């Protein structure tokens, strides 16, 4: 697993985040930041409410993701 998927278990997604896994994100022209799976499907959203990271909202994982764990595509 390179990143989480929509059907990843919440426990596995939390371990992925804590272990330093990379979250794929893409910003569209309207400023929406989508969280993507490995196939490029949008599985959630992210909001910049921290100075050094994002609040991520997906089905399996809701929480903080630091800038160092974000891969922009």
PyMOL Python script that loads the backbone (N, CA, C, O; Angstrom):
from pymol import cmd

cmd.read_pdbstr("""\
ATOM      1  N   UNK A   1       0.854  -1.183   0.000  1.00  0.00           N
ATOM      2  CA  UNK A   1       0.000   0.000   0.000  1.00  0.00           C
ATOM      3  C   UNK A   1       0.895   1.240   0.000  1.00  0.00           C
ATOM      4  O   UNK A   1       1.661   1.466   0.937  1.00  0.00           O
ATOM      5  N   UNK A   2       0.787   2.032  -1.056  1.00  0.00           N
ATOM      6  CA  UNK A   2       1.551   3.277  -1.126  1.00  0.00           C
ATOM      7  C   UNK A   2       0.837   4.376  -0.351  1.00  0.00           C
ATOM      8  O   UNK A   2       1.491   5.201   0.286  1.00  0.00           O
ATOM      9  N   UNK A   3      -0.479   4.401  -0.394  1.00  0.00           N
ATOM     10  CA  UNK A   3      -1.278   5.357   0.364  1.00  0.00           C
ATOM     11  C   UNK A   3      -2.592   4.677   0.735  1.00  0.00           C
ATOM     12  O   UNK A   3      -2.834   3.533   0.347  1.00  0.00           O
ATOM     13  N   UNK A   4      -3.434   5.375   1.480  1.00  0.00           N
ATOM     14  CA  UNK A   4      -4.688   4.755   1.899  1.00  0.00           C
ATOM     15  C   UNK A   4      -5.692   4.744   0.752  1.00  0.00           C
ATOM     16  O   UNK A   4      -5.560   5.489  -0.219  1.00  0.00           O
ATOM     17  N   UNK A   5      -6.683   3.896   0.883  1.00  0.00           N
ATOM     18  CA  UNK A   5      -7.775   3.786  -0.075  1.00  0.00           C
ATOM     19  C   UNK A   5      -9.075   4.060   0.672  1.00  0.00           C
ATOM     20  O   UNK A   5      -9.088   4.119   1.901  1.00  0.00           O
ATOM     21  N   UNK A   6     -10.157   4.225  -0.063  1.00  0.00           N
ATOM     22  CA  UNK A   6     -11.460   4.479   0.556  1.00  0.00           C
ATOM     23  C   UNK A   6     -11.896   3.316   1.436  1.00  0.00           C
ATOM     24  O   UNK A   6     -12.636   3.519   2.398  1.00  0.00           O
ATOM     25  N   UNK A   7     -11.447   2.097   1.123  1.00  0.00           N
ATOM     26  CA  UNK A   7     -11.870   0.931   1.903  1.00  0.00           C
ATOM     27  C   UNK A   7     -10.799   0.433   2.878  1.00  0.00           C
ATOM     28  O   UNK A   7     -10.921  -0.667   3.417  1.00  0.00           O
ATOM     29  N   UNK A   8      -9.758   1.228   3.108  1.00  0.00           N
ATOM     30  CA  UNK A   8      -8.759   0.886   4.123  1.00  0.00           C
ATOM     31  C   UNK A   8      -9.435   0.929   5.487  1.00  0.00           C
ATOM     32  O   UNK A   8     -10.269   1.799   5.738  1.00  0.00           O
ATOM     33  N   UNK A   9      -9.086   0.012   6.355  1.00  0.00           N
ATOM     34  CA  UNK A   9      -9.691   0.041   7.697  1.00  0.00           C
ATOM     35  C   UNK A   9      -9.179   1.263   8.456  1.00  0.00           C
ATOM     36  O   UNK A   9      -8.039   1.681   8.254  1.00  0.00           O
ATOM     37  N   UNK A  10     -10.005   1.840   9.327  1.00  0.00           N
ATOM     38  CA  UNK A  10      -9.562   2.988  10.116  1.00  0.00           C
ATOM     39  C   UNK A  10      -8.300   2.697  10.933  1.00  0.00           C
ATOM     40  O   UNK A  10      -7.433   3.561  11.060  1.00  0.00           O
ATOM     41  N   UNK A  11      -8.197   1.501  11.479  1.00  0.00           N
ATOM     42  CA  UNK A  11      -7.014   1.130  12.252  1.00  0.00           C
ATOM     43  C   UNK A  11      -5.770   1.137  11.368  1.00  0.00           C
ATOM     44  O   UNK A  11      -4.737   1.681  11.759  1.00  0.00           O
ATOM     45  N   UNK A  12      -5.860   0.542  10.191  1.00  0.00           N
ATOM     46  CA  UNK A  12      -4.724   0.510   9.264  1.00  0.00           C
ATOM     47  C   UNK A  12      -4.374   1.921   8.789  1.00  0.00           C
ATOM     48  O   UNK A  12      -3.199   2.245   8.621  1.00  0.00           O
ATOM     49  N   UNK A  13      -5.386   2.758   8.574  1.00  0.00           N
ATOM     50  CA  UNK A  13      -5.141   4.135   8.137  1.00  0.00           C
ATOM     51  C   UNK A  13      -4.434   4.936   9.226  1.00  0.00           C
ATOM     52  O   UNK A  13      -3.540   5.728   8.927  1.00  0.00           O
ATOM     53  N   UNK A  14      -4.823   4.739  10.485  1.00  0.00           N
ATOM     54  CA  UNK A  14      -4.165   5.431  11.594  1.00  0.00           C
ATOM     55  C   UNK A  14      -2.710   4.975  11.723  1.00  0.00           C
ATOM     56  O   UNK A  14      -1.820   5.800  11.928  1.00  0.00           O
ATOM     57  N   UNK A  15      -2.463   3.669  11.603  1.00  0.00           N
ATOM     58  CA  UNK A  15      -1.087   3.167  11.642  1.00  0.00           C
ATOM     59  C   UNK A  15      -0.263   3.735  10.484  1.00  0.00           C
ATOM     60  O   UNK A  15       0.902   4.090  10.660  1.00  0.00           O
ATOM     61  N   UNK A  16      -0.874   3.819   9.311  1.00  0.00           N
ATOM     62  CA  UNK A  16      -0.222   4.380   8.134  1.00  0.00           C
ATOM     63  C   UNK A  16       0.221   5.814   8.418  1.00  0.00           C
ATOM     64  O   UNK A  16       1.351   6.191   8.106  1.00  0.00           O
ATOM     65  N   UNK A  17      -0.674   6.615   9.011  1.00  0.00           N
ATOM     66  CA  UNK A  17      -0.371   8.017   9.308  1.00  0.00           C
ATOM     67  C   UNK A  17       0.726   8.133  10.364  1.00  0.00           C
ATOM     68  O   UNK A  17       1.662   8.918  10.207  1.00  0.00           O
ATOM     69  N   UNK A  18       0.615   7.363  11.426  1.00  0.00           N
ATOM     70  CA  UNK A  18       1.595   7.421  12.515  1.00  0.00           C
ATOM     71  C   UNK A  18       2.971   6.952  12.049  1.00  0.00           C
ATOM     72  O   UNK A  18       3.994   7.453  12.516  1.00  0.00           O
ATOM     73  N   UNK A  19       2.991   5.997  11.136  1.00  0.00           N
ATOM     74  CA  UNK A  19       4.256   5.459  10.636  1.00  0.00           C
ATOM     75  C   UNK A  19       4.917   6.355   9.595  1.00  0.00           C
ATOM     76  O   UNK A  19       6.001   6.037   9.107  1.00  0.00           O
ATOM     77  N   UNK A  20       4.273   7.479   9.247  1.00  0.00           N
ATOM     78  CA  UNK A  20       4.877   8.410   8.296  1.00  0.00           C
ATOM     79  C   UNK A  20       4.507   8.181   6.856  1.00  0.00           C
ATOM     80  O   UNK A  20       5.207   8.650   5.958  1.00  0.00           O
ATOM     81  N   UNK A  21       3.406   7.459   6.607  1.00  0.00           N
ATOM     82  CA  UNK A  21       2.962   7.212   5.236  1.00  0.00           C
ATOM     83  C   UNK A  21       2.619   8.495   4.501  1.00  0.00           C
ATOM     84  O   UNK A  21       2.211   9.481   5.114  1.00  0.00           O
ATOM     85  N   UNK A  22       2.785   8.481   3.203  1.00  0.00           N
ATOM     86  CA  UNK A  22       2.515   9.653   2.370  1.00  0.00           C
ATOM     87  C   UNK A  22       1.055   9.694   1.930  1.00  0.00           C
ATOM     88  O   UNK A  22       0.496   8.685   1.501  1.00  0.00           O
ATOM     89  N   UNK A  23       0.453  10.860   2.040  1.00  0.00           N
ATOM     90  CA  UNK A  23      -0.906  11.109   1.574  1.00  0.00           C
ATOM     91  C   UNK A  23      -0.806  11.885   0.272  1.00  0.00           C
ATOM     92  O   UNK A  23      -0.159  12.931   0.217  1.00  0.00           O
ATOM     93  N   UNK A  24      -1.445  11.378  -0.778  1.00  0.00           N
ATOM     94  CA  UNK A  24      -1.436  12.048  -2.077  1.00  0.00           C
ATOM     95  C   UNK A  24      -2.546  13.096  -2.094  1.00  0.00           C
ATOM     96  O   UNK A  24      -3.692  12.810  -1.748  1.00  0.00           O
ATOM     97  N   UNK A  25      -2.187  14.312  -2.502  1.00  0.00           N
ATOM     98  CA  UNK A  25      -3.164  15.398  -2.554  1.00  0.00           C
ATOM     99  C   UNK A  25      -3.029  16.166  -3.854  1.00  0.00           C
ATOM    100  O   UNK A  25      -1.962  16.236  -4.464  1.00  0.00           O
ATOM    101  N   UNK A  26      -4.166  16.742  -4.253  1.00  0.00           N
ATOM    102  CA  UNK A  26      -4.206  17.564  -5.474  1.00  0.00           C
ATOM    103  C   UNK A  26      -5.126  18.740  -5.210  1.00  0.00           C
ATOM    104  O   UNK A  26      -6.214  18.581  -4.657  1.00  0.00           O
ATOM    105  N   UNK A  27      -4.679  19.925  -5.610  1.00  0.00           N
ATOM    106  CA  UNK A  27      -5.497  21.130  -5.470  1.00  0.00           C
ATOM    107  C   UNK A  27      -6.083  21.474  -6.829  1.00  0.00           C
ATOM    108  O   UNK A  27      -5.356  21.535  -7.821  1.00  0.00           O
ATOM    109  N   UNK A  28      -7.404  21.702  -6.886  1.00  0.00           N
ATOM    110  CA  UNK A  28      -8.002  22.063  -8.169  1.00  0.00           C
ATOM    111  C   UNK A  28      -8.034  23.583  -8.323  1.00  0.00           C
ATOM    112  O   UNK A  28      -7.629  24.308  -7.414  1.00  0.00           O
ATOM    113  N   UNK A  29      -8.508  24.061  -9.454  1.00  0.00           N
ATOM    114  CA  UNK A  29      -8.478  25.496  -9.755  1.00  0.00           C
ATOM    115  C   UNK A  29      -9.330  26.331  -8.809  1.00  0.00           C
ATOM    116  O   UNK A  29      -9.108  27.535  -8.684  1.00  0.00           O
ATOM    117  N   UNK A  30     -10.302  25.711  -8.140  1.00  0.00           N
ATOM    118  CA  UNK A  30     -11.147  26.439  -7.198  1.00  0.00           C
ATOM    119  C   UNK A  30     -10.604  26.409  -5.774  1.00  0.00           C
ATOM    120  O   UNK A  30     -11.221  26.962  -4.863  1.00  0.00           O
ATOM    121  N   UNK A  31      -9.449  25.765  -5.574  1.00  0.00           N
ATOM    122  CA  UNK A  31      -8.826  25.707  -4.265  1.00  0.00           C
ATOM    123  C   UNK A  31      -9.178  24.486  -3.443  1.00  0.00           C
ATOM    124  O   UNK A  31      -8.668  24.330  -2.334  1.00  0.00           O
ATOM    125  N   UNK A  32     -10.051  23.601  -3.962  1.00  0.00           N
ATOM    126  CA  UNK A  32     -10.397  22.367  -3.250  1.00  0.00           C
ATOM    127  C   UNK A  32      -9.181  21.456  -3.229  1.00  0.00           C
ATOM    128  O   UNK A  32      -8.555  21.233  -4.265  1.00  0.00           O
ATOM    129  N   UNK A  33      -8.842  20.930  -2.062  1.00  0.00           N
ATOM    130  CA  UNK A  33      -7.727  20.005  -1.940  1.00  0.00           C
ATOM    131  C   UNK A  33      -8.308  18.610  -1.747  1.00  0.00           C
ATOM    132  O   UNK A  33      -8.939  18.319  -0.731  1.00  0.00           O
ATOM    133  N   UNK A  34      -8.086  17.765  -2.728  1.00  0.00           N
ATOM    134  CA  UNK A  34      -8.581  16.398  -2.672  1.00  0.00           C
ATOM    135  C   UNK A  34      -7.496  15.437  -2.220  1.00  0.00           C
ATOM    136  O   UNK A  34      -6.328  15.588  -2.580  1.00  0.00           O
ATOM    137  N   UNK A  35      -7.893  14.446  -1.426  1.00  0.00           N
ATOM    138  CA  UNK A  35      -6.992  13.373  -1.019  1.00  0.00           C
ATOM    139  C   UNK A  35      -7.234  12.221  -1.990  1.00  0.00           C
ATOM    140  O   UNK A  35      -8.380  11.836  -2.222  1.00  0.00           O
ATOM    141  N   UNK A  36      -6.171  11.675  -2.552  1.00  0.00           N
ATOM    142  CA  UNK A  36      -6.287  10.685  -3.615  1.00  0.00           C
ATOM    143  C   UNK A  36      -5.755   9.329  -3.183  1.00  0.00           C
ATOM    144  O   UNK A  36      -4.881   9.232  -2.321  1.00  0.00           O
ATOM    145  N   UNK A  37      -6.304   8.275  -3.802  1.00  0.00           N
ATOM    146  CA  UNK A  37      -5.725   6.946  -3.627  1.00  0.00           C
ATOM    147  C   UNK A  37      -4.673   6.746  -4.719  1.00  0.00           C
ATOM    148  O   UNK A  37      -4.409   7.666  -5.493  1.00  0.00           O
ATOM    149  N   UNK A  38      -4.080   5.573  -4.790  1.00  0.00           N
ATOM    150  CA  UNK A  38      -3.020   5.316  -5.767  1.00  0.00           C
ATOM    151  C   UNK A  38      -3.496   5.393  -7.213  1.00  0.00           C
ATOM    152  O   UNK A  38      -2.699   5.650  -8.114  1.00  0.00           O
ATOM    153  N   UNK A  39      -4.780   5.173  -7.441  1.00  0.00           N
ATOM    154  CA  UNK A  39      -5.327   5.230  -8.802  1.00  0.00           C
ATOM    155  C   UNK A  39      -5.753   6.638  -9.194  1.00  0.00           C
ATOM    156  O   UNK A  39      -6.189   6.843 -10.327  1.00  0.00           O
ATOM    157  N   UNK A  40      -5.643   7.617  -8.296  1.00  0.00           N
ATOM    158  CA  UNK A  40      -6.015   8.996  -8.594  1.00  0.00           C
ATOM    159  C   UNK A  40      -7.454   9.334  -8.278  1.00  0.00           C
ATOM    160  O   UNK A  40      -7.918  10.422  -8.621  1.00  0.00           O
ATOM    161  N   UNK A  41      -8.182   8.419  -7.625  1.00  0.00           N
ATOM    162  CA  UNK A  41      -9.570   8.689  -7.230  1.00  0.00           C
ATOM    163  C   UNK A  41      -9.585   9.561  -5.981  1.00  0.00           C
ATOM    164  O   UNK A  41      -8.813   9.336  -5.050  1.00  0.00           O
ATOM    165  N   UNK A  42     -10.470  10.558  -5.966  1.00  0.00           N
ATOM    166  CA  UNK A  42     -10.614  11.409  -4.783  1.00  0.00           C
ATOM    167  C   UNK A  42     -11.354  10.610  -3.713  1.00  0.00           C
ATOM    168  O   UNK A  42     -12.470  10.140  -3.932  1.00  0.00           O
ATOM    169  N   UNK A  43     -10.709  10.463  -2.543  1.00  0.00           N
ATOM    170  CA  UNK A  43     -11.317   9.693  -1.447  1.00  0.00           C
ATOM    171  C   UNK A  43     -11.628  10.576  -0.243  1.00  0.00           C
ATOM    172  O   UNK A  43     -12.124  10.093   0.774  1.00  0.00           O
ATOM    173  N   UNK A  44     -11.338  11.867  -0.360  1.00  0.00           N
ATOM    174  CA  UNK A  44     -11.621  12.777   0.747  1.00  0.00           C
ATOM    175  C   UNK A  44     -11.100  14.167   0.432  1.00  0.00           C
ATOM    176  O   UNK A  44     -10.756  14.481  -0.707  1.00  0.00           O
ATOM    177  N   UNK A  45     -11.051  14.993   1.473  1.00  0.00           N
ATOM    178  CA  UNK A  45     -10.589  16.360   1.298  1.00  0.00           C
ATOM    179  C   UNK A  45      -9.610  16.722   2.403  1.00  0.00           C
ATOM    180  O   UNK A  45      -9.477  16.007   3.396  1.00  0.00           O
ATOM    181  N   UNK A  46      -8.929  17.844   2.211  1.00  0.00           N
ATOM    182  CA  UNK A  46      -7.970  18.325   3.204  1.00  0.00           C
ATOM    183  C   UNK A  46      -8.095  19.840   3.294  1.00  0.00           C
ATOM    184  O   UNK A  46      -8.401  20.516   2.312  1.00  0.00           O
ATOM    185  N   UNK A  47      -7.856  20.348   4.479  1.00  0.00           N
ATOM    186  CA  UNK A  47      -7.978  21.789   4.727  1.00  0.00           C
ATOM    187  C   UNK A  47      -6.754  22.269   5.498  1.00  0.00           C
ATOM    188  O   UNK A  47      -6.330  21.646   6.472  1.00  0.00           O
ATOM    189  N   UNK A  48      -6.203  23.375   5.048  1.00  0.00           N
ATOM    190  CA  UNK A  48      -4.998  23.922   5.689  1.00  0.00           C
ATOM    191  C   UNK A  48      -5.436  24.748   6.901  1.00  0.00           C
ATOM    192  O   UNK A  48      -5.721  25.939   6.776  1.00  0.00           O
ATOM    193  N   UNK A  49      -5.488  24.118   8.057  1.00  0.00           N
ATOM    194  CA  UNK A  49      -5.836  24.848   9.274  1.00  0.00           C
ATOM    195  C   UNK A  49      -4.662  24.875  10.253  1.00  0.00           C
ATOM    196  O   UNK A  49      -4.746  25.495  11.313  1.00  0.00           O
ATOM    197  N   UNK A  50      -3.589  24.212   9.900  1.00  0.00           N
ATOM    198  CA  UNK A  50      -2.371  24.204  10.705  1.00  0.00           C
ATOM    199  C   UNK A  50      -1.267  24.887   9.906  1.00  0.00           C
ATOM    200  O   UNK A  50      -1.274  24.836   8.676  1.00  0.00           O
ATOM    201  N   UNK A  51      -0.322  25.524  10.586  1.00  0.00           N
ATOM    202  CA  UNK A  51       0.756  26.202   9.863  1.00  0.00           C
ATOM    203  C   UNK A  51       1.735  25.224   9.225  1.00  0.00           C
ATOM    204  O   UNK A  51       2.492  25.594   8.327  1.00  0.00           O
ATOM    205  N   UNK A  52       1.719  23.970   9.690  1.00  0.00           N
ATOM    206  CA  UNK A  52       2.681  22.992   9.175  1.00  0.00           C
ATOM    207  C   UNK A  52       2.025  21.706   8.683  1.00  0.00           C
ATOM    208  O   UNK A  52       2.671  20.660   8.630  1.00  0.00           O
ATOM    209  N   UNK A  53       0.735  21.781   8.321  1.00  0.00           N
ATOM    210  CA  UNK A  53       0.060  20.581   7.840  1.00  0.00           C
ATOM    211  C   UNK A  53      -1.407  20.813   7.529  1.00  0.00           C
ATOM    212  O   UNK A  53      -1.886  21.947   7.518  1.00  0.00           O
ATOM    213  N   UNK A  54      -2.107  19.723   7.278  1.00  0.00           N
ATOM    214  CA  UNK A  54      -3.505  19.756   6.859  1.00  0.00           C
ATOM    215  C   UNK A  54      -4.373  18.894   7.771  1.00  0.00           C
ATOM    216  O   UNK A  54      -3.911  17.915   8.357  1.00  0.00           O
ATOM    217  N   UNK A  55      -5.614  19.275   7.873  1.00  0.00           N
ATOM    218  CA  UNK A  55      -6.627  18.421   8.483  1.00  0.00           C
ATOM    219  C   UNK A  55      -7.207  17.601   7.341  1.00  0.00           C
ATOM    220  O   UNK A  55      -7.768  18.157   6.397  1.00  0.00           O
ATOM    221  N   UNK A  56      -7.075  16.296   7.423  1.00  0.00           N
ATOM    222  CA  UNK A  56      -7.514  15.392   6.363  1.00  0.00           C
ATOM    223  C   UNK A  56      -8.823  14.730   6.782  1.00  0.00           C
ATOM    224  O   UNK A  56      -8.978  14.298   7.924  1.00  0.00           O
ATOM    225  N   UNK A  57      -9.754  14.659   5.845  1.00  0.00           N
ATOM    226  CA  UNK A  57     -11.055  14.022   6.084  1.00  0.00           C
ATOM    227  C   UNK A  57     -11.309  12.987   4.992  1.00  0.00           C
ATOM    228  O   UNK A  57     -11.628  13.333   3.855  1.00  0.00           O
ATOM    229  N   UNK A  58     -11.163  11.716   5.351  1.00  0.00           N
ATOM    230  CA  UNK A  58     -11.492  10.614   4.453  1.00  0.00           C
ATOM    231  C   UNK A  58     -12.320   9.619   5.256  1.00  0.00           C
ATOM    232  O   UNK A  58     -12.433   9.751   6.474  1.00  0.00           O
ATOM    233  N   UNK A  59     -12.890   8.642   4.600  1.00  0.00           N
ATOM    234  CA  UNK A  59     -13.677   7.635   5.325  1.00  0.00           C
ATOM    235  C   UNK A  59     -12.817   6.882   6.341  1.00  0.00           C
ATOM    236  O   UNK A  59     -13.256   6.704   7.478  1.00  0.00           O
ATOM    237  N   UNK A  60     -11.604   6.430   5.979  1.00  0.00           N
ATOM    238  CA  UNK A  60     -10.838   5.682   6.962  1.00  0.00           C
ATOM    239  C   UNK A  60     -10.018   6.535   7.928  1.00  0.00           C
ATOM    240  O   UNK A  60      -9.689   6.057   9.013  1.00  0.00           O
ATOM    241  N   UNK A  61      -9.676   7.775   7.582  1.00  0.00           N
ATOM    242  CA  UNK A  61      -8.798   8.574   8.428  1.00  0.00           C
ATOM    243  C   UNK A  61      -9.247  10.020   8.470  1.00  0.00           C
ATOM    244  O   UNK A  61      -9.423  10.666   7.436  1.00  0.00           O
ATOM    245  N   UNK A  62      -9.429  10.514   9.677  1.00  0.00           N
ATOM    246  CA  UNK A  62      -9.687  11.935   9.900  1.00  0.00           C
ATOM    247  C   UNK A  62      -8.630  12.406  10.867  1.00  0.00           C
ATOM    248  O   UNK A  62      -8.522  11.862  11.966  1.00  0.00           O
ATOM    249  N   UNK A  63      -7.853  13.388  10.501  1.00  0.00           N
ATOM    250  CA  UNK A  63      -6.856  13.889  11.424  1.00  0.00           C
ATOM    251  C   UNK A  63      -5.800  14.733  10.751  1.00  0.00           C
ATOM    252  O   UNK A  63      -5.888  15.066   9.569  1.00  0.00           O
ATOM    253  N   UNK A  64      -4.807  15.065  11.538  1.00  0.00           N
ATOM    254  CA  UNK A  64      -3.699  15.920  11.119  1.00  0.00           C
ATOM    255  C   UNK A  64      -2.698  15.146  10.275  1.00  0.00           C
ATOM    256  O   UNK A  64      -2.365  14.000  10.575  1.00  0.00           O
ATOM    257  N   UNK A  65      -2.221  15.797   9.204  1.00  0.00           N
ATOM    258  CA  UNK A  65      -1.146  15.254   8.378  1.00  0.00           C
ATOM    259  C   UNK A  65      -0.132  16.378   8.168  1.00  0.00           C
ATOM    260  O   UNK A  65      -0.467  17.413   7.592  1.00  0.00           O
ATOM    261  N   UNK A  66       1.106  16.183   8.632  1.00  0.00           N
ATOM    262  CA  UNK A  66       2.127  17.226   8.458  1.00  0.00           C
ATOM    263  C   UNK A  66       2.545  17.356   6.998  1.00  0.00           C
ATOM    264  O   UNK A  66       2.401  16.427   6.204  1.00  0.00           O
ATOM    265  N   UNK A  67       3.068  18.537   6.667  1.00  0.00           N
ATOM    266  CA  UNK A  67       3.524  18.791   5.302  1.00  0.00           C
ATOM    267  C   UNK A  67       4.507  17.732   4.808  1.00  0.00           C
ATOM    268  O   UNK A  67       4.523  17.415   3.619  1.00  0.00           O
ATOM    269  N   UNK A  68       5.324  17.184   5.703  1.00  0.00           N
ATOM    270  CA  UNK A  68       6.333  16.204   5.308  1.00  0.00           C
ATOM    271  C   UNK A  68       5.716  14.872   4.837  1.00  0.00           C
ATOM    272  O   UNK A  68       6.406  14.060   4.221  1.00  0.00           O
ATOM    273  N   UNK A  69       4.433  14.644   5.119  1.00  0.00           N
ATOM    274  CA  UNK A  69       3.778  13.415   4.699  1.00  0.00           C
ATOM    275  C   UNK A  69       2.822  13.629   3.528  1.00  0.00           C
ATOM    276  O   UNK A  69       1.985  12.773   3.240  1.00  0.00           O
ATOM    277  N   UNK A  70       2.946  14.761   2.860  1.00  0.00           N
ATOM    278  CA  UNK A  70       2.078  15.068   1.730  1.00  0.00           C
ATOM    279  C   UNK A  70       2.859  14.974   0.437  1.00  0.00           C
ATOM    280  O   UNK A  70       3.948  15.532   0.298  1.00  0.00           O
ATOM    281  N   UNK A  71       2.273  14.254  -0.505  1.00  0.00           N
ATOM    282  CA  UNK A  71       2.839  14.164  -1.855  1.00  0.00           C
ATOM    283  C   UNK A  71       1.838  14.840  -2.787  1.00  0.00           C
ATOM    284  O   UNK A  71       0.729  14.343  -2.982  1.00  0.00           O
ATOM    285  N   UNK A  72       2.235  15.978  -3.363  1.00  0.00           N
ATOM    286  CA  UNK A  72       1.353  16.705  -4.273  1.00  0.00           C
ATOM    287  C   UNK A  72       1.449  16.095  -5.666  1.00  0.00           C
ATOM    288  O   UNK A  72       2.542  15.875  -6.187  1.00  0.00           O
ATOM    289  N   UNK A  73       0.298  15.827  -6.254  1.00  0.00           N
ATOM    290  CA  UNK A  73       0.270  15.252  -7.613  1.00  0.00           C
ATOM    291  C   UNK A  73      -0.522  16.153  -8.535  1.00  0.00           C
ATOM    292  O   UNK A  73      -0.665  15.851  -9.719  1.00  0.00           O
TER     293      UNK A  73
END
""", "prot")
cmd.dss("prot")
cmd.show_as("cartoon", "prot")
cmd.util.cbc("prot")
cmd.orient("prot")
